Amino acid sequence: MDMNIRDHIINNFKGDDYDTLKRAIDESVASQDEVTLPGLGVFLEIIWENADLELKNQLIDIIKKRVEKGLAENN
């Protein structure tokens, strides 16, 4: 069976409830482990594909402000 990373990540969380998804995201962000970045990227892709223009603009604003601030300031 040929499964790509998107399918693997989506299948890994299929059937999980709200709290499990939130905990997985919170733990991935808190760990700052680069291994979790592909999963977070898949989640962002899902959000982006299902977001309206207003939400997309909000996300871009958040990202832009954080990038301008610099990642080092978050540590």
Order of alpha helices (4+ residues) and beta strands (2+ residues): alpha-alpha-alpha-alpha
